[in-house]
Amino acid sequence: MKRVVHAACPHDCPDACGVLITIEDGRATGIQGDLEHPVTRGFLCAKVAKYLDRVYSPERVLYPMRRVVAKGPAAYPGEGARATLERSCAPHGRAGAPVPTRAFERISWGEALDEITHRLRRIVAEYGCESILPYSYGGTLGALNGASMDRRFFHRLGASQLERSICSSAGEEGLKSVIGAKLGTEPEQFAHSRYIIAWGSNIHGNNVHLWPFIEEARRKGAKLVVIDPYRTRTAKCADWYLPINPGTDAALALGLMHVIINESLFDADYVSRYTIGFDDLKARAQQYPPEKVAHWTGISADDVRKLAREYATARPSVIRVNYGIQRSERGGMSMRAVTMLPCLIGSWKEVGGGLQLSLSGAHGLNKGALEMPELMQKALGRPARIVNMVQLGKALNSLAAPPIQALFVYNSNPAAVCPNHNEVVRGLKRPDLFTVVHEQFFTDTTDYADIVLPATTFFEHKDLQTAYGHYHVQVSNQAIEPVGECRSNVEMFRALAERMGFEEECFRETVDSMIDRALDAPNPWLRGITRERLEREHRIRLNFGASNRAGTSVSPVQAEHTGAPDKPGFGLTGWKNSAAPFLPFAEGNFPTPSGKAEFYSEALKRRGLDPVVAFTPPDESRHGSKSAGFPLELLARKADNHLNSSFANLPSVRKMEPGIGNLEMHPTDAEARGIRDGDRVRAFNSRGEIVLQARVDGAVPAGMVAARLDWARFSPGGANINVLTSEKLTDMGNAATFYSVCVEVELFRA
């Protein structure tokens, strides 16, 4: 019997695709995009199109496993992770999960839960509740399996709390310091733009469902400008590509503002009515003439002037900025500077104008009902200490009073994604550290796990799905029964809470009840959106109704636009599920302390930060104070076809990423070091070293090198690019500084 199940992709991508899964006799046999989804419109990215390879991979973890040898990849015989693997029997007559030979033994769920609870109780008795640390992030963005029963469990346990800031928090803080909320231009409106800037945003590689709207705009004459240190897929498709030195985005934004203000290209009416601090910004911008900006950014003064004039006058203009610009030491200030630009020229008034970083602030689920932080009071009588996830190496090796004695990892692969990889691994190898990993595959992190628990994919559980790249909510329905003995995060933590003797009713709450409670939020844009409606309609746009504002008061949308496309649902007169496009700041109403866009921020001043905006070169950069001996800036970038560390282990996906393991260099830098294309090279700094293959292809400017994130186990040396990155935090949001890294490169001599 054949049937089709509606689901939504939960992986860490802005698109949150509508997905159709074909089921035959209980087995998934097909996956395709949902043609009815107004944004993702029936196609999938290349990796998710191959998702059956993931669900039915012979390398899935299908059963609970217990370590029986010392921690570390040395427990694998042969060469790294490609060693001989033992196979155990699995349902459906296919090969089961590979068990690293001699490293793990299969145990029952009962045995696993008993051992975990026994160890946790013993650790609590000896060291206290806060000696236990959960570690999770974006392995799934589903509302329930991302943050619900797990949070309840660790709150009730009284464990240390994780500051989940490795990816986006600096940019989000910078954005909110100007406009107050994570809101912006919806993707459908990009089709109406006349000037589109992709700033640190590889749209074609990691936001692919925005691309058709951009192409629609270009067919009508729009121009696409890409600002990026690396010649990405998107840069190769641009009308104008501007390579920029890493960490200098605030300087460029200030240079643009210098030209826009001095040539009176700003919207004086919008600025006077809906912003504060313009005089302070005007004075600050005078310090950043294009010639000075050119020195820092590597972009010529003439190009700075040209970009400023075109952006301010080719209307509507929009900026798609991504998290790349905030992964430097002053990443929050960089995002603050870029966010000021649409406020200065008033492009928030226009359909197809404004800016998009993250739209997640609109969804406003009832997270308190899902996570129940009040349970912490019962365990500790006070808030638990907070440990920053970026500094996991420091936490595992240096934290005291109490030291971390148990680490519970889910939705993440810290042995691959954390900075300062060598310190992270040193901590994970501690024989006295009890580590549990809930995973779909054996990863870099399971190499150091005491217990490995099998986790479901999104095919195998039900969830509620929002997005940070569009304004639609979806229910992702369960398509198949869990393979092997896999359990979702919700069910695993429910079972663990029962084993621990937690008697609160919240640990018995059903998935449907949690979805209902998540949607029952004091957010007017969720009004009328229920689980039952989502199950019938599959996806619903937020209920902006007649509002075009982000504040509490609302008024009808007042926007006029001509030349809307004829495609149903995408023209101004046929916008699906709403009266009109959403223009959150067309009439101001910024949810900031002042109610206006803040060019001057008293809140930042109280925190000791510049209340306007300024550029200071990252300490670890070509213009910084800590680059002595390491003259090349490293861009530790993400692979185009993986998703952080997800998908990196699948052969069908790895085939799409042939350049993994390369160090990309400019010919000038290669020649100065006697390096030719194809040579093995050693990249190193004071934190570590890695051997890669030189690719002298001009994808990076002189003075910069680039390499892609991969699992450490796929490298001959058992390390990845994060051996070179640091645990230093950003100026805002306490995020990672992956792109403020200096190295030296030399020929590798074995």
N, C-alpha and C positions, 0 to 999 in steps of 0.2 A: 504494500500500500504506500503510495507516494503522497507526501504533504509538504507544504512550505511554511516555515516558521519565520516570523519577523523578529529580528534582533538588531543590536547596535554594537558597533565596534567600540570597545572600551579602552583601547591602547592610548598611550600618551601622545596624542595628536589633536590639533584643534578641530578636526573635521567631524569626529564622532559619526561615522557613516551609518546610514540605514542599510541593513544587510538582510538578504533573503537566503535562508538555508534550506536546501531540499533534503528531505528525509525519506529514505526507503527502507522498510523493514527494520526500523530502529537505528539505522546508520546514516550519518550525513554523507550525501553523495554529490552535493553541489553547493556552491556559494556564489552569490552575485550581489551587486548593488541594488538598492531599492529605487526603481525609477520614479516613484512618487515622492521621494524625499526632495524638498524644494532646494536644498543646497548641494547635497552629494549626488543627486540626480542619476543614480543607476550605474556608476562605475566605482571600482575599488582601486586602491593603490596596489602596486605589483606584489608586495609582500602579503597583504591580506587576501588578495585573489588566490594565493597559494595556501590558505589557512588550513585546508584539510591535511596538508603535509605536516602541520603543527599538531593538530588534534590527534591524528593517527600515526604520529612518528613512532618508530620502534624505539626511540630514545626517551619517550615519556617516562617519568617516574610514576609508577602505578601502585606502589605499595609502600607502607612505612618501612624505613630502613634505619639500622643502628650501626654506628661505626665500630669496627673491630680492630683497627690498626691506628697508628699515630696519624695526626692531622696533616694535611698538606697534599699537593699534587704528586709528591713522591710515592703516595700510596697506589698510584696507577703504574702498572708495569709497562715497559716498552717506552715509546716516544710520546711524552705528553699525554694529551687527552685522546689521541687516536689509538689507544691501546686496545688489546684484545679484551672483549667484554663478555661477561657471562649473561645468558638470556634466561629469563624465567617465564613461566607459562602465563598467558594473559587471556582475557575473554575474546570472543569473536574469532578465535583461531589464528591470531597473528602473534608475532614475536612480542615479548613483553619488554619492560624497561631494562636497559642495560645496567648491570650492577658492576661498578668498578671492581675488578678482581681483587679479592682479599681485603677490600676497604670497608664494605658494608655487608650486613646480613639482613635478610627480610624478617620483619616481625609483624605482629598483628597491631591493629589500631589500639586495642586494649592495652597491650604491652607498651606501646609508644606513649599513650596518655598516662599510664601509671608511672613510667619512668620520668616523664616531664614533670608531672605534679610532685613526685617524690623529690626530685632535684630542686625544683623551685621552692618547695616548703623548707628544705634543708638550708638553701641559700638565704631565704628570708629570715630564718631563725638565727643564722650565724652573722649575716651582714646587714639585714634590713631590706625592706621592699625595694628601695631605690637602687639596690645593687643589680636589679633586673632592668634591661633596656630593650624596648621594642625598636625594630628598624624596618621601616617600610616607606615606599613612595609611590611612583606612578606605574607600577606593573599593571594595574587596572585603575581606570578612572570611574568605574561604576560606583554609584553613591553608596551602596551597601558593602560590596566587597572591597572597596577602597577605604572606607572609614565608617564603621558602625559597630558590629559585635566585637571587633578587635579593640576598639577604643574603650568600649564598656569594660572589657576584660582587664585591660591594663590600668584603667582608672580604679576599678574595684580592687585590683591587686596592690595598688599604691606604687607601681613601678615608676622609674624615671620617665619623664615625658620627652619625646623627640621633637626638636625644632626642625620641621621639614622644610628646608630652605635651599636645597641643593640646586634647584633649577630656576625658579621664577621670582623669588621674593624681592630681589633688588629692583628689578624692572617694575614690579607691581607697586612697590613703595614709591619709586620715582614717579610713576604715572599718577598715583593717588595724591601725591604731594601737590600736583597741579590741578587735576580735575575731580579728585575725591573718590572715584570708584573705578572698578575694572569694567568700564563700558566703552563702546566705540562704534565704528562704522560696521554695519552688518555686511556680510560678503555679497549679498545680492546687489547692494548699491554700487559695488565696484564697476558694474557694467555701465553705469552712468558717469563715471569719472572721465576727466579729460587729461589728467596728469597724475600718474601713479608712481610713487617712490617705494621701492622695496628696500628697506633700510635694515641691513643685517638679517634679512629674511629670504631664505632659499625656498620660495613658494613652490617652485616646480618639483622640489625634492621632498618637502615635508609639510606642505599645506596645499596639496595638489587640487583639491576641490574648489579652491579660490581661483585657480588658473583659468577655467572657462569664462568666468566673469571678466577677468582681465583681458582675455583674448577678444571677448565681445566688445569691450570698450576700445581696444586697439583697432578693431575693424571699423569703428566709427571715428577713428582719428586720434585716439588717446596715445600718449607717449609713456613708455615704461622706462624708468630710471632705476638702476640697481647700485646701491652703495654697500660694498662688502670687501673685506680684506682678501677674500678668496674668490677666484672666478668659478662660481657655482653654476649649476645647471641653469638657474634663473638668470645669472649674469650673462651667460652665453646667448640667451634669448632676448636680451634687453635692447632697447633702442639706444641707450647710453649707459655704459658701465663706468663707475667711478671707484677704483680701488682705493681703500682708505687704510691707514696704519691702525693696528689694533689699539683699542682703548682711547681713541681720539674723537669719538663721536660728539661729545659735548663741545669740543672746539669747533667742529664743523657746524653744528647747530647754532652756536653763538655767532659764527661768521655769517651764516645766512641771515640771522636776525640783525646783525650790523647793517647789511645791505638793505634789507626790507624796511627797517626803521629809517635809515638815513635817506632812502629814496622815496619815502612816504608810500610804500606799497602795502602797508598794513591797513586793516579795517578799523578806522578811528572810531566809528560808531560802536562796533562790537566791543572793542577794547575798553571804551569809556563806560559802557553799560554793564559788561559782564566779566571784567577782570579787575584785579587789584595789583598794584605794584609796578605799573607800566613805567613810571619815571625811574624807578630803581633798575628795571631791566634795560631801559634805554641807556642809562649811564654805564651799566656793566657791558653792554654790547659794544660800546665805543672802544673797549679794550681789546677787541677781537677783529681788527681789520683783516680782509682776505689774505694779505701778504703774510701776516703773522700766523693765521690759521693754516696756510699752505705749508709752512715750515713743520708744523706738528702732524698734519693729516696726510701729507704727500699728494694732496689734490691742489692743482694750480690755483692761483688767485683768480684768474680769469674764469675758471670753471666754477669756483665758489660763487662769483658774481652771477654767472649765467644760470646756475641752478637756483639761486635765490629769486632771480627775476622771473624765470619760467614758473617756478612753484607758486609764486604769489599772484601771477597774472593769468595762467592757464587754468580756468575754473570750470567745474569743480576739481580740486586737487585733493589727493588722499595719500596718506602714508601707511603702509603696512610695515610695522616695525616688529621684529621678533626678539627673542631673548638673547641672541648673540651679543647685542651691544651692552648688556648688563653683566656679562661674565668677566669684567675687568674690575680693578680695585675701586674705581669710582663709577661703577655701573649704574648705581641709583641716580647719581647726578647726570649721567649721560641720558638716561631715560627721561629724567625731568626736563632736560634741555630740549629734547626732540618733542616732548608732549606740549611744550609751549608754542610750537610753530602753528598748528591749526587754530589755536586761540588767538594768536597774533594776527593772522590773516582772515579770521572769521569764517573759516571753511566749514565749521560745524553747522552752519545755517543751511548747507546745500546737500541735496540728495547726491551721493557720490563724493562728498567731502569728508573731512575729519581725519581720523586716525584709528587704527586697530592694533592693539597689542593682545589683550585678552578681553573677552566678553563675559567671562564667568561671573562677574559681579551682578549680572541681571537675574541669574537663576534663583539665588536666595533660598535654597532648601532649608528645612528646619534641622540644621546640623546638631543642635542641642539635643533634640529628641533621638537622633541616631547615635550620638556619641556619649551622652549622659555624663558629662564631666563631674556632676555632683557626687558620683560614686566615689571619687577620690577623697571626699571629705570623710566618708565612712571608714576608709582604709587608713588615712593618715591624719585626718583632722586639720589638714592644711594642703595647699598646692604642692605637688611633687616638684623636685628639681628638674630643670630643663637641660638637655644635652643637644648640642647642635650636630646634625647629621653630617655636615661637611667635615667636621673634626673628629670623625670616628677613630682614626689612628691615635690621636691624642687622648680620647676618652678611654680607649681600651688599654693604653699603655701608661697613662699618667693620672687619670682621675682617681681621687681618693675620697674618703669620708661620705659614702663608702665607695670602694672600687667596683667597677662593673664585673660581676661574676656570672651573669647569664645574658645572652644575646638572643633575641627571637626575631628572625628575619622572615619577611613575607613581602610580596610585591616589589622586591628589589634584589639587586645583585651587587652588594657593596664592594666585594673583592674585585669587581671590574669597574664600577662607576665612580668610586670615591677618589678624591685627590690624595696625593702622597701615598701611593699604592704600597710602597715598601713598609711604611709604618702601619698601615691597615693590616697587611698580611702578618706583620710581626705580632700585632695584637690578637688576630684570629688564631694564630698558632699556639697561643698560651694553653698549656695543658689543663690549667685550673679554670678556664673559661668554658662554661656549658653553653653550647650553641645549637639552636633548633632552626631549621630552614624549611619553610613550607613552599614547595616549588613544583613546577611542571617538568623541569629537566635537571640533570646534574650540571651545575654551573661552576664558575670560579669560586663562588661562596660555599657551595656544598662540599668543596674540597676540604673545608675546615669545620664542617658540621658534625655534631655528635649524633643528632637525630635528623633525618630527612623525612618530611611528610609529603604525600602526593596531593597536588593542587589541581583544581578544575580549570579549564579554559572557559571563555564566555559562551561556548556552545552548550556547556554542561550545568549552567545555573541561571537563575533569573535575577535581573537587576534593574535599577533605574538609572538612566543615562542622561546627563546634561552635556554641555560642550563649552569649550572656551573659544571656539571659532565661529559659532553661530548661535541663534537664539531659539533653538528648538529643543524640546524635551521628548525623550523616548523611553518606553519600556523595552528592555531586551529580554525576550522570552527564552526559556530553556528549550533547546532543540533536541538534545539526546540525553540519555542517562550517563552519569559520570563513567568514564572508562576506568577499568581496574577498580581500585578502591579510593579514587580521588575524591576529595571533599573541597567544597568552596571555603573561602575564608570565614564566611558566616557560620557554616556548619562546623568547621573545625574549632573555632573559638567557642561556639555554643557547647560542644562536647567537652572542651577543656575546662570551661567554667563549671560544668556539672561535676567533673572529676575533682575540681578544687573545692567543691562543696559550697559554691556561691548560690544562695537561695533566692536572690532577687528575681522577680517575675520577668524582668527585661531580658534575661538570658534564655527565656523560653518563647520570646516573641517570634511570630512567623515572618517570613519574607514579605508577604503581602501586607501585613500590618505595618511593617517598617516602611514600606513604600508609601502607604497611606499617610503615615505620620510625617515622613519627609516632605510630602507635598502640602501638608497642613501647616503652612508657614505664614507669618505676618508680612507677606510679600504680595502686593496687589497684582503683580505681573503673573503670579501663579493662580490667581482667582479663576475658578472654573475648570482647572486642569486636575483631573483625578486619575487614579489608576485605572478605573473602569473605562474612562474615555481613551486613555492611552492604549489600553488593550484592544479597543475597537478601531481607533484611528491611527495607531502606530507611531505617529509623531505629531506634536502640537507646538506651534509657535507660541512664545510667551504672550500673555494677554496684555499687550501694550494699549489695546483699545484705541481710544482717541488721544492718548497721551504721547507727546513727543519730548517729554522731560524726564530727567533723572531724579528730580526732587520729589517732595511729597505732594505738592499741588500739581494738578494736571490741567491741560487745556487741549483743545483740538489741534491736530497737526495743521500747520499752515505752511504748505510747501507746494510749489509749482514747478513742474518740469515738463519739457516737451521732448519728443523724440524717443519715448520709451519703447523698448523692444516689443514685438508682437507676441513673443512666446508667452503662453498663458501662465499667470502666476508671478511673472517677473517684471511686468510693467507697473508704473505707479498706480494705474487704475485697477490692477488685478493682483496686488500683493497678497499672497496667501495668508489666511488666518488673521488678517489685520486690516484696518481701514487704509493704512498707508505705511510707507517706510518709517522706521524708527529713527528719529533725530533727537538724541537725548539732550543735546546742549544748544539747540537752535535758538532758544530764548534764555540762555544762561542756565539757571537752576543747578549749578554745580553743587554736589553734596560735599562741599568743603566747609571748614569752620566759618568762612566768610560768606558762603553761598555763591562765590565767584571763582573763576579760574585764578589761581594764586601764582602770579609772577614773583610775589614776595610771600614767604611763609613764616609766620610766627612760630608754628609748631617745629619747623626745622631749626629755627634760631634757638629755641629752648633746648634742643638736642645737641647744640654745639656745631651744627652744620651751617653752611652758607645759606642764608634765607632767600637769596635770589638764585643764582646759578653761576658756576665757574668751572674752568677746566684746569686740572692739575694732572700732569702726566703720571701714569701708573709708575710706582717705584720700580717695578720689574718690567722695564720697557726700554726701547732705544733712547728715549728722552729721560729715563728715570735714573735714580741714584743707586740702584742695586743690580745693574747689568754688567758690572766689571767682570771680565773674563768669559762672559757668555753673551756675545754680541748679536745673536739671532733671536728674533721674537718667534715663539712657537704658537701656532694655532692648533690646539688639540681638539680638532673638530669631530663632529659626529659623522658616521657613515651615511651615505645617501639612502641606502636600502635596508638598513637596520633601524631599530627604533631604540636609541640609547643602546642597552645591551640586549634587548629583546630581538628575536629572530636571527641573531648572529650565528647560532649553532645549526641552523637548518641548511642542508646542502643546496636546496633549490634557491634559497635566498642568497647564500654566499656567492653563488655563481653570478649574481647580478652586481657584485661588488668586487670586481677583479683587482682594483688598486689597493685593497686593504693590505697593510704591511709595508706600504711605501712611505718615504719621506719626500715630500714635494719641495723642490728648491728652485730658486731663480738661477739662470745660467751664470750670472756674475758671482754669486756666492759659491756655487759649485766649482767654478774655474779657480777661484782664489784658494780653494782647499784641495785642488787636484782631484776632484770628484767628477766622474762621468756618469751618464745615465745608466742605471742598472747595477752600479757598484753597491756593495754592502757598506753601510756607514753606521757609525756609533754617534747617537745623539745623547748628550749628557749635560747635567748641571750638578749642583751640590746635593740634590735630593736623590738622584739615581741616574740610570743610563738604560738605553734600549738600542738594540741592533735592528735596523730597517734597511730597505732597499731604496737607493736614491732614484727619484723620478725627476729629471731636470726638464720640466715641461712648460714653465712660464705661467703656471696656475696661481703663483703667488708673486708679489713684488719683491724686489731686492731687499734684503734685511729681514726676511721672514721665511719660515719653513712651516709646513703643515703635515700632520699625520692624523689618521682616523682612529677613533675608539674601536677597540675589539676586545673579545675575551682574552684574558692573559694566557689561558691554556692553549690558544691557537698560535702563540708566539714561541719560536724555538727556545727562547730564554725564560718562558713562563712569566712574562710581565707584559703590561700594556702601556700605552702612552701616559697613563696617570702616574708612572714612576717619576715623571718630571714635574707634575703639577703640585701646587702647594695647598695647605689648609687655611691660608689667609682668607679673611672674610671681606665682603664688599662694604662700602660706606653706608649703605642702607640695606635693610632686609637680611643681613647676616648670611648672604649667599656665597657661592663658590666663585673663585677667581680663575677659572680654567684658562682664560685667554690673556692673563697677565703672567707670562712665563718666558724666561730667557734661557737659551741653551747655546752650546757650541756643538759643532758637527765635525767629524773627522772620518777618514777611511777606517773601516774596521779591519783590525789585524788579529786573527785568531791566535 
